[in-house]
Amino acid sequence: MHPDTLTHQYEEALSLAESGRYEQALEKMLGYLKAAPSDGKALNDAGTILFCMQRGTEAIAYFERALTACSGDEQAQVYWNLCQACLQEGFPEKASELFHRMRNHGTLNADILSRTADAFLQRNELGNAVETLLLSLALYPNQEVLVPMLEVIRKRRIQGTLFADAETPMVHNLRASLESRVPLETCVCALPQMIAERQLRAGAVIYAGIGPSLLHGLSAAKACKLIVVLNECDIYNPFAGQLRWSAADMVLACASVEAIEDFKEITGVRAIQASGAIDAQRPDVHEKKHGKRIAAVGPWTFRHNPMFLLQCFQKLHYCDADTRLHLAGEFEDAGLERYIRSAAEAMDLDTVVFFDGHVKNLNRWLRDKHYIVSTAIDASAMPSVWAGMACGLRPVVHRFAGAEPLIASDYIFTLAEDFCKQVQSRQFEPAVYRRAAQQQFESGSAVRRIHAFLSRAEQANTQCAAPNPPGGTLPVNAMTQPAAAGRPHEEERSIHSKAEQALAAARELRRMMEPVSPGVPAAPSEMQPPRRTEPQSTLYQGLSVESLPETECLTVPFAGRQ
């Protein structure tokens, strides 16, 4: 077919669609695609026409084909349309899989996230709904109305208990992240009687690290899900090979691939899941300028190599007397602590090295520091490094086997001289460090894996109450949902009618905890970010499912090929 004829056929299809004659428009567009099957714009337009005809499943197939043929702004619009179609057809899980790409294109907004969370709630998938709402709150922090909503959902979920033998960065991050998802009780150095009682009463128990608590837990009777979270230090714990691992329902290791293989060899456990970082508690973002305060976080064991840290800092302090070293965390034993303190005095560092011991709020402690350093012989100190990076600190990490997949080579040093060069380079980009930490948390997140496991257990537990009575709907915020073609808007419902009053007084939150009655109109919220109706103003002007008018669903503005 002649190119001019093809162009005319394409323009005619757009014109027919604009006038609401979708059947004829689809026939013309499919005819055009027979001659140009890889035209991404036409594939997107065909999907949009099908969406307007209430043939959403077919529309999804065309949008997915369009993704492979488009790029840049064109692809951004296709992602937007595909997400809308998935939500209309009742596939919130497919919509959520697009969020990462939509974030990269700048098209993911609070409205999409809210409607996706609502769709999950209608299916009683509380875990997915919570993850979606947490993402929405992270991207759009001013949505104060989401806080009590999350609290209501969270309190109706599976009850968890976290056991640990010490307050470590891993325990701190686990507690902070899990508490925002499920009701969680944390017990440090618990008695065996308490462990046995919780394993019979709680919905799930989580053990952080290998120690007396885990030893008692694996040998006690249980009527719940039992999860074990390990870091690299735990992998080589001398008791690892003596524990009854068959009692664990899930074993998760935040460690290098090599360490996990060693663990399998030591224990015979094959069903161990490798994971990325444990999400750090989101710190308050503030402007950070270059400085000379260096942070290092324990707990201090021989694996953390504190003597090499002192040697590196002694060389740095010799070159720059204004530098300071701050150590957080307890020592493994009194002998190691005496050795390190006496070494600091012998090196004349006792006035510039500060032993701060146990720190209750790691983010607050890191706030006035500028570098986060690790001299550990393995990945056991990486959780504190990622926590420091999330606060905007530049990482300086001693090379260990398997270090480079975990952190960029620009931040790795081998010799004390390399350590000094990195600190003295004055290259300081807090936003870059925060972004790298966030990517690490999102890549195979340990907390999300634990949460997904708990959500599956929750789904299987018939004692878990539905978040919504049959026939009711629960929009996650008060924004207007786009109407599909030929389908009028349904009245929105809400878990509460007066979010502003709920935020103002605790009694309103208690009122919201009562069983939800269907048919309560949602109060409009002025706290929500403005609804976005197209991905970007610079997108090519093809067809978009968001171009459907709110009042008349049978006409769609179409623009021709530019």
Secondary structure per residue as TSV (DSSP state, phi and psi in degrees):
chain	resnum	aa	ss	phi	psi
A	1	M	-	360.0	139.3
A	2	H	-	-64.7	141.6
A	3	P	H	-55.3	-37.7
A	4	D	H	-65.9	-36.8
A	5	T	H	-66.1	-40.9
A	6	L	H	-61.8	-45.7
A	7	T	H	-61.0	-41.8
A	8	H	H	-62.2	-41.7
A	9	Q	H	-63.6	-40.8
A	10	Y	H	-63.9	-46.3
A	11	E	H	-64.1	-34.8
A	12	E	H	-67.3	-38.4
A	13	A	H	-62.4	-41.9
A	14	L	H	-63.6	-41.1
A	15	S	H	-64.0	-42.4
A	16	L	H	-64.2	-40.4
A	17	A	H	-65.4	-39.4
A	18	E	H	-62.0	-32.2
A	19	S	T	-86.5	2.1
A	20	G	T	86.0	9.8
A	21	R	-	-94.6	75.9
A	22	Y	H	-69.8	-36.6
A	23	E	H	-60.8	-48.6
A	24	Q	H	-66.7	-38.9
A	25	A	H	-62.1	-42.5
A	26	L	H	-64.8	-41.3
A	27	E	H	-59.6	-45.2
A	28	K	H	-65.5	-42.4
A	29	M	H	-67.1	-38.8
A	30	L	H	-67.9	-35.3
A	31	G	H	-63.0	-41.0
A	32	Y	H	-63.8	-40.7
A	33	L	H	-69.7	-22.8
A	34	K	H	-63.0	-35.4
A	35	A	H	-87.3	-23.9
A	36	A	-	-135.3	68.5
A	37	P	T	-67.3	-15.3
A	38	S	T	-106.4	16.8
A	39	D	-	-78.8	104.7
A	40	G	H	-62.0	-39.5
A	41	K	H	-63.2	-43.3
A	42	A	H	-67.1	-37.5
A	43	L	H	-62.3	-43.1
A	44	N	H	-62.2	-42.1
A	45	D	H	-67.1	-38.4
A	46	A	H	-63.3	-40.7
A	47	G	H	-62.8	-39.1
A	48	T	H	-66.6	-40.2
A	49	I	H	-62.5	-44.2
A	50	L	H	-62.3	-38.7
A	51	F	H	-59.7	-42.5
A	52	C	H	-66.6	-24.5
A	53	M	T	-89.6	9.1
A	54	Q	T	64.7	28.9
A	55	R	-	-111.4	61.9
A	56	G	H	-63.6	-37.4
A	57	T	H	-63.2	-41.2
A	58	E	H	-67.5	-36.7
A	59	A	H	-61.2	-41.0
A	60	I	H	-59.1	-42.1
A	61	A	H	-60.9	-40.7
A	62	Y	H	-70.3	-39.3
A	63	F	H	-63.3	-39.2
A	64	E	H	-65.8	-37.0
A	65	R	H	-67.0	-36.9
A	66	A	H	-64.9	-32.7
A	67	L	H	-58.7	-37.5
A	68	T	H	-76.3	-15.8
A	69	A	H	-106.7	-6.4
A	70	C	-	-113.7	164.6
A	71	S	-	-149.9	167.7
A	72	G	H	60.6	-136.1
A	73	D	H	-65.2	-32.6
A	74	E	H	-62.7	-43.9
A	75	Q	H	-65.8	-35.5
A	76	A	H	-59.8	-41.5
A	77	Q	H	-68.7	-35.3
A	78	V	H	-65.8	-42.9
A	79	Y	H	-57.9	-42.5
A	80	W	H	-60.2	-49.0
A	81	N	H	-63.9	-41.7
A	82	L	H	-62.2	-41.8
A	83	C	H	-62.4	-43.1
A	84	Q	H	-61.5	-42.0
A	85	A	H	-66.4	-40.9
A	86	C	H	-62.1	-40.1
A	87	L	H	-67.4	-41.7
A	88	Q	H	-62.7	-37.7
A	89	E	T	-86.5	1.6
A	90	G	T	81.3	35.3
A	91	F	-	-119.1	65.8
A	92	P	H	-63.5	-28.7
A	93	E	H	-66.5	-36.2
A	94	K	H	-70.1	-37.2
A	95	A	H	-62.5	-42.5
A	96	S	H	-66.9	-27.0
A	97	E	T	-67.8	-16.7
A	98	L	T	-90.1	-9.4
A	99	F	H	-60.5	-40.1
A	100	H	H	-61.7	-45.7
A	101	R	H	-66.0	-39.7
A	102	M	H	-66.1	-35.6
A	103	R	H	-62.5	-42.0
A	104	N	H	-62.9	-33.7
A	105	H	H	-86.5	-6.6
A	106	G	T	75.8	25.9
A	107	T	-	-112.8	1.1
A	108	L	-	-87.6	118.4
A	109	N	-	-122.5	175.8
A	110	A	H	-66.2	-31.0
A	111	D	H	-64.7	-48.1
A	112	I	H	-58.5	-45.8
A	113	L	H	-63.8	-40.0
A	114	S	H	-65.3	-44.2
A	115	R	H	-67.9	-34.1
A	116	T	H	-66.5	-44.4
A	117	A	H	-60.9	-40.3
A	118	D	H	-60.7	-43.0
A	119	A	H	-62.4	-39.4
A	120	F	H	-64.6	-40.3
A	121	L	H	-64.1	-36.9
A	122	Q	H	-62.9	-26.0
A	123	R	T	-96.6	7.5
A	124	N	T	62.0	27.9
A	125	E	-	-94.5	79.8
A	126	L	H	-65.9	-37.4
A	127	G	H	-61.5	-48.4
A	128	N	H	-65.4	-35.9
A	129	A	H	-63.9	-43.2
A	130	V	H	-64.0	-44.8
A	131	E	H	-59.9	-40.0
A	132	T	H	-67.4	-42.5
A	133	L	H	-66.7	-37.8
A	134	L	H	-64.6	-39.4
A	135	L	H	-63.6	-42.8
A	136	S	H	-61.1	-42.4
A	137	L	H	-68.6	-33.5
A	138	A	H	-69.1	-39.0
A	139	L	H	-80.2	-31.8
A	140	Y	-	-130.0	78.9
A	141	P	T	-63.9	-18.7
A	142	N	T	-78.6	2.5
A	143	Q	-	-81.3	71.2
A	144	E	T	-60.8	-25.8
A	145	V	T	-64.5	-22.6
A	146	L	H	-72.7	-25.4
A	147	V	H	-61.6	-53.2
A	148	P	H	-66.7	-30.2
A	149	M	H	-63.6	-44.8
A	150	L	H	-61.9	-38.4
A	151	E	H	-63.5	-41.7
A	152	V	H	-61.2	-48.1
A	153	I	H	-65.9	-43.6
A	154	R	H	-59.4	-41.5
A	155	K	H	-71.5	-11.7
A	156	R	T	-96.8	10.8
A	157	R	S	-103.4	-179.9
A	158	I	-	-59.6	136.7
A	159	Q	-	-86.0	129.9
A	160	G	E	-119.6	153.7
A	161	T	E	-129.4	128.5
A	162	L	E	-104.4	121.4
A	163	F	E	-107.7	138.1
A	164	A	E	-150.1	160.9
A	165	D	S	-105.2	-3.6
A	166	A	S	-162.4	155.6
A	167	E	-	-84.2	97.9
A	168	T	-	-112.4	166.2
A	169	P	H	-55.3	-36.3
A	170	M	H	-64.5	-43.5
A	171	V	H	-65.6	-42.5
A	172	H	H	-58.8	-46.9
A	173	N	H	-70.8	-37.8
A	174	L	H	-60.8	-47.7
A	175	R	H	-62.2	-48.1
A	176	A	H	-61.4	-40.5
A	177	S	H	-76.5	-41.1
A	178	L	H	-73.2	-33.3
A	179	E	H	-61.7	-27.6
A	180	S	T	-79.5	-5.9
A	181	R	T	-114.2	-40.0
A	182	V	S	-138.5	159.3
A	183	P	-	-64.1	125.3
A	184	L	E	-133.6	131.7
A	185	E	E	-107.1	132.6
A	186	T	E	-111.9	128.4
A	187	C	E	-126.2	117.0
A	188	V	E	-104.0	128.7
A	189	C	S	57.2	48.2
A	190	A	-	-72.0	152.6
A	191	L	-	-75.7	152.6
A	192	P	H	-55.8	-35.7
A	193	Q	H	-63.2	-39.2
A	194	M	H	-67.3	-40.9
A	195	I	H	-60.7	-47.1
A	196	A	H	-62.0	-39.9
A	197	E	H	-68.0	-42.9
A	198	R	H	-66.5	-33.9
A	199	Q	H	-70.7	-15.7
A	200	L	H	-97.0	-16.9
A	201	R	H	-111.6	-39.1
A	202	A	S	-73.8	160.9
A	203	G	S	-76.7	-31.4
A	204	A	E	-155.0	145.1
A	205	V	E	-121.2	140.4
A	206	I	E	-123.3	127.9
A	207	Y	E	-108.4	127.2
A	208	A	E	-101.1	104.6
A	209	G	S	87.8	169.3
A	210	I	S	-98.6	125.7
A	211	G	S	-173.2	-168.8
A	212	P	H	-56.3	-37.8
A	213	S	H	-61.2	-47.3
A	214	L	H	-66.0	-38.8
A	215	L	H	-57.5	-45.7
A	216	H	H	-68.4	-40.5
A	217	G	H	-64.4	-41.7
A	218	L	H	-72.3	-19.6
A	219	S	H	-98.5	-10.3
A	220	A	S	-91.3	159.5
A	221	A	-	-67.9	152.1
A	222	K	-	-144.5	148.2
A	223	A	S	-128.2	33.5
A	224	C	S	-145.6	176.1
A	225	K	E	-80.6	136.4
A	226	L	E	-118.2	119.9
A	227	I	E	-118.7	136.7
A	228	V	E	-120.0	128.7
A	229	V	E	-115.5	124.4
A	230	L	E	-118.6	151.8
A	231	N	E	-114.4	-174.0
A	232	E	H	-65.2	-33.4
A	233	C	H	-60.4	-41.8
A	234	D	H	-65.2	-31.0
A	235	I	H	-55.1	-38.6
A	236	Y	T	-103.4	16.2
A	237	N	-	-61.7	132.6
A	238	P	T	-61.0	-20.1
A	239	F	T	-87.5	-5.9
A	240	A	G	-56.9	-38.8
A	241	G	G	-79.6	-4.8
A	242	Q	G	-106.5	-1.9
A	243	L	S	-87.9	155.7
A	244	R	-	-88.6	78.8
A	245	W	G	-67.2	-18.4
A	246	S	G	-64.2	-18.6
A	247	A	G	-78.2	-13.6
A	248	A	-	-84.7	135.7
A	249	D	S	-86.0	-23.8
A	250	M	E	-151.3	130.3
A	251	V	E	-120.6	121.4
A	252	L	E	-121.5	129.5
A	253	A	E	-120.0	120.6
A	254	C	E	-92.7	79.0
A	255	A	S	-151.8	170.9
A	256	S	-	-71.3	161.0
A	257	V	H	-60.2	-40.2
A	258	E	H	-63.1	-42.9
A	259	A	H	-65.1	-38.1
A	260	I	H	-65.7	-39.3
A	261	E	H	-63.6	-38.9
A	262	D	H	-62.0	-40.8
A	263	F	H	-63.3	-42.1
A	264	K	H	-60.5	-39.4
A	265	E	H	-68.9	-38.6
A	266	I	H	-72.0	-43.1
A	267	T	H	-103.3	-20.5
A	268	G	-	80.0	2.1
A	269	V	-	-77.4	123.4
A	270	R	-	-102.9	-31.6
A	271	A	-	-86.1	60.6
A	272	I	E	-110.7	133.6
A	273	Q	E	-99.8	130.5
A	274	A	E	-82.5	144.5
A	275	S	-	-140.4	159.6
A	276	G	-	-80.4	-155.3
A	277	A	-	-69.3	154.3
A	278	I	-	-82.9	125.8
A	279	D	-	-53.7	127.5
A	280	A	-	-78.5	151.2
A	281	Q	-	-61.6	131.9
A	282	R	-	-63.2	117.3
A	283	P	-	-80.9	160.7
A	284	D	-	-70.6	127.3
A	285	V	-	-83.2	124.9
A	286	H	-	-140.9	159.2
A	287	E	-	-65.5	132.7
A	288	K	-	-126.3	125.8
A	289	K	-	-103.5	162.5
A	290	H	-	-61.9	139.7
A	291	G	-	-150.5	-167.2
A	292	K	-	-128.1	21.6
A	293	R	E	-97.5	124.5
A	294	I	E	-109.4	131.6
A	295	A	E	-110.5	145.4
A	296	A	E	-143.6	139.6
A	297	V	E	-124.5	132.1
A	298	G	-	-84.6	-151.9
A	299	P	-	-67.1	144.2
A	300	W	B	-87.8	110.8
A	301	T	-	-125.8	174.4
A	302	F	G	-64.7	-26.3
A	303	R	G	-66.8	-28.5
A	304	H	G	-79.3	-8.0
A	305	N	-	58.1	49.8
A	306	P	H	-65.1	-26.5
A	307	M	H	-66.5	-40.2
A	308	F	H	-65.8	-33.9
A	309	L	H	-60.7	-45.5
A	310	L	H	-62.2	-40.3
A	311	Q	H	-64.3	-41.5
A	312	C	H	-64.0	-43.7
A	313	F	H	-69.6	-34.7
A	314	Q	H	-60.6	-41.4
A	315	K	H	-66.0	-41.1
A	316	L	H	-65.4	-44.4
A	317	H	H	-65.6	-30.2
A	318	Y	H	-64.0	-36.1
A	319	C	H	-81.6	-30.9
A	320	D	-	-142.4	102.4
A	321	A	T	-71.3	-8.5
A	322	D	T	-86.5	-7.7
A	323	T	-	-74.2	150.2
A	324	R	E	-136.0	146.6
A	325	L	E	-118.4	128.3
A	326	H	E	-119.4	125.7
A	327	L	E	-110.5	128.0
A	328	A	E	-112.1	147.0
A	329	G	S	110.1	153.9
A	330	E	-	-84.1	159.5
A	331	F	B	-89.5	152.3
A	332	E	S	-61.1	-39.9
A	333	D	S	-153.1	166.1
A	334	A	H	-65.2	-33.2
A	335	G	H	-62.8	-44.1
A	336	L	H	-64.7	-40.2
A	337	E	H	-63.4	-44.6
A	338	R	H	-60.1	-40.4
A	339	Y	H	-62.7	-46.4
A	340	I	H	-69.0	-41.3
A	341	R	H	-64.9	-41.2
A	342	S	H	-68.3	-33.8
A	343	A	H	-66.0	-39.7
A	344	A	H	-62.6	-40.0
A	345	E	H	-67.1	-41.9
A	346	A	H	-63.1	-29.7
A	347	M	T	-89.9	6.2
A	348	D	T	60.6	38.0
A	349	L	-	-110.4	4.2
A	350	D	T	-65.1	-18.1
A	351	T	T	-97.6	-4.8
A	352	V	T	-124.3	-1.8
A	353	V	E	-112.7	125.7
A	354	F	E	-116.2	125.7
A	355	F	E	-99.1	101.3
A	356	D	-	-91.9	-5.1
A	357	G	-	64.9	-152.7
A	358	H	-	-66.4	133.7
A	359	V	-	-116.2	122.7
A	360	K	S	-72.7	-41.1
A	361	N	-	-120.2	98.5
A	362	L	H	-65.4	-39.6
A	363	N	H	-62.2	-40.7
A	364	R	H	-66.5	-39.6
A	365	W	H	-65.0	-35.8
A	366	L	H	-78.2	-11.6
A	367	R	T	-56.5	-39.6
A	368	D	T	-100.9	13.7
A	369	K	-	-97.0	166.9
A	370	H	-	-125.6	-26.5
A	371	Y	E	-128.8	145.6
A	372	I	E	-119.3	121.0
A	373	V	E	-117.4	146.0
A	374	S	E	-133.9	129.1
A	375	T	-	-114.8	20.3
A	376	A	-	-64.2	155.5
A	377	I	S	-84.9	-2.4
A	378	D	S	-151.0	-163.1
A	379	A	G	-85.8	11.1
A	380	S	G	-64.1	-24.8
A	381	A	G	-95.3	0.2
A	382	M	H	-65.3	-33.9
A	383	P	H	-55.9	-40.7
A	384	S	H	-71.5	-31.6
A	385	V	H	-64.4	-45.9
A	386	W	H	-66.2	-35.9
A	387	A	H	-63.8	-40.9
A	388	G	H	-64.6	-42.1
A	389	M	H	-62.2	-38.3
A	390	A	H	-62.5	-24.7
A	391	C	T	-90.5	2.7
A	392	G	T	93.4	13.3
A	393	L	-	-85.9	144.6
A	394	R	E	-79.0	128.6
A	395	P	E	-81.8	144.1
A	396	V	E	-135.4	108.8
A	397	V	E	-122.7	126.9
A	398	H	E	-68.3	136.9
A	399	R	-	-63.5	130.2
A	400	F	-	-135.9	165.9
A	401	A	T	-61.4	122.7
A	402	G	T	85.5	17.6
A	403	A	-	-72.6	-39.9
A	404	E	T	-64.3	-33.9
A	405	P	T	-65.6	-20.4
A	406	L	T	-92.7	-24.9
A	407	I	S	-153.9	147.9
A	408	A	-	-61.7	145.7
A	409	S	G	-63.3	-21.4
A	410	D	G	-62.0	-21.8
A	411	Y	G	-105.6	8.7
A	412	I	E	-103.7	136.5
A	413	F	E	-128.1	156.7
A	414	T	-	-111.9	-49.7
A	415	L	S	-104.0	162.1
A	416	A	H	-59.4	-34.3
A	417	E	H	-62.9	-37.7
A	418	D	H	-66.4	-36.9
A	419	F	H	-58.9	-47.1
A	420	C	H	-62.3	-41.6
A	421	K	H	-62.5	-40.8
A	422	Q	H	-64.9	-43.5
A	423	V	H	-70.8	-34.7
A	424	Q	H	-87.1	-2.1
A	425	S	T	-68.7	-22.0
A	426	R	-	65.5	9.7
A	427	Q	-	-77.1	116.8
A	428	F	-	-144.8	109.0
A	429	E	-	-133.3	81.1
A	430	P	H	-54.2	-39.0
A	431	A	H	-63.1	-36.6
A	432	V	H	-65.1	-42.7
A	433	Y	H	-67.2	-41.0
A	434	R	H	-62.8	-42.4
A	435	R	H	-65.3	-41.4
A	436	A	H	-63.9	-39.4
A	437	A	H	-65.2	-42.4
A	438	Q	H	-62.8	-40.3
A	439	Q	H	-62.5	-37.9
A	440	Q	H	-65.8	-40.8
A	441	F	H	-66.1	-36.7
A	442	E	H	-80.4	-17.8
A	443	S	S	-87.6	100.9
A	444	G	S	63.6	40.2
A	445	S	-	-52.5	129.4
A	446	A	H	-63.9	-43.7
A	447	V	H	-64.0	-40.6
A	448	R	H	-66.6	-33.1
A	449	R	H	-68.0	-42.7
A	450	I	H	-63.1	-44.1
A	451	H	H	-63.8	-40.2
A	452	A	H	-62.7	-39.8
A	453	F	H	-64.3	-44.3
A	454	L	H	-64.0	-36.9
A	455	S	H	-65.8	-38.7
A	456	R	H	-65.7	-41.1
A	457	A	H	-63.7	-37.8
A	458	E	H	-65.0	-42.1
A	459	Q	H	-61.9	-36.4
A	460	A	H	-79.2	-13.5
A	461	N	-	-89.4	113.2
A	462	T	T	-70.5	-11.5
A	463	Q	T	-78.0	-11.3
A	464	C	S	-75.6	118.8
A	465	A	-	-75.6	147.0
A	466	A	-	-67.1	144.5
A	467	P	S	-75.7	-9.1
A	468	N	S	-149.1	134.8
A	469	P	-	-66.7	153.4
A	470	P	T	-56.8	138.0
A	471	G	T	88.2	-15.9
A	472	G	-	-86.2	159.6
A	473	T	-	-125.3	153.2
A	474	L	-	-134.6	79.3
A	475	P	-	-66.0	147.9
A	476	V	S	-85.9	-22.6
A	477	N	S	-144.9	-179.7
A	478	A	S	-91.8	17.8
A	479	M	-	-73.0	155.7
A	480	T	-	-79.6	131.7
A	481	Q	-	-86.1	142.8
A	482	P	-	-68.2	139.5
A	483	A	-	-82.1	139.5
A	484	A	-	-79.8	159.3
A	485	A	T	-59.9	130.8
A	486	G	T	75.6	4.6
A	487	R	-	-124.6	117.3
A	488	P	-	-68.6	160.3
A	489	H	-	-63.8	139.0
A	490	E	-	-93.0	147.5
A	491	E	-	-63.3	130.8
A	492	E	-	-77.3	145.4
A	493	R	B	-120.2	163.9
A	494	S	-	-142.7	156.8
A	495	I	S	-70.7	-16.4
A	496	H	-	-149.3	156.6
A	497	S	S	-98.8	-17.5
A	498	K	-	-135.8	84.6
A	499	A	H	-64.9	-35.0
A	500	E	H	-62.5	-42.7
A	501	Q	H	-67.3	-33.2
A	502	A	H	-64.5	-35.8
A	503	L	H	-74.3	-26.6
A	504	A	H	-82.0	-25.4
A	505	A	-	-146.3	144.1
A	506	A	H	-66.0	-27.8
A	507	R	H	-66.3	-29.4
A	508	E	H	-68.5	-38.4
A	509	L	H	-63.7	-39.5
A	510	R	H	-65.0	-35.8
A	511	R	H	-64.5	-37.0
A	512	M	H	-68.7	-22.0
A	513	M	T	-73.4	-12.3
A	514	E	S	-71.7	158.8
A	515	P	-	-53.9	139.3
A	516	V	-	-79.5	135.7
A	517	S	-	-104.3	133.6
A	518	P	T	-69.4	154.5
A	519	G	T	92.1	17.9
A	520	V	-	-94.0	117.2
A	521	P	B	-62.8	144.0
A	522	A	-	-79.5	137.6
A	523	A	-	-83.1	133.4
A	524	P	-	-64.3	141.8
A	525	S	-	-112.1	130.4
A	526	E	T	-91.0	0.5
A	527	M	T	-88.2	-9.0
A	528	Q	S	-78.2	146.4
A	529	P	-	-65.9	154.5
A	530	P	-	-61.4	143.3
A	531	R	-	-70.6	136.7
A	532	R	-	-100.8	127.9
A	533	T	-	-108.6	-2.2
A	534	E	S	-151.7	151.7
A	535	P	S	-58.9	-54.2
A	536	Q	-	-150.3	148.7
A	537	S	T	-67.8	-17.4
A	538	T	T	-91.5	3.2
A	539	L	S	-66.4	153.1
A	540	Y	-	-63.3	148.0
A	541	Q	-	-89.7	62.2
A	542	G	-	-89.0	-157.5
A	543	L	-	-86.0	144.0
A	544	S	-	-137.0	136.9
A	545	V	G	-65.2	-20.2
A	546	E	G	-82.5	-3.0
A	547	S	G	-84.9	2.8
A	548	L	S	-66.1	127.7
A	549	P	-	-66.7	148.2
A	550	E	S	-70.3	-33.2
A	551	T	S	-96.8	-26.5
A	552	E	-	-134.7	111.9
A	553	C	T	-91.1	2.5
A	554	L	T	-102.3	2.0
A	555	T	-	-125.2	135.1
A	556	V	-	-129.2	124.2
A	557	P	-	-68.6	119.8
A	558	F	-	-113.4	144.0
A	559	A	-	-118.9	146.9
A	560	G	-	-75.2	172.1
A	561	R	-	-66.2	133.9
A	562	Q	-	-104.0	360.0
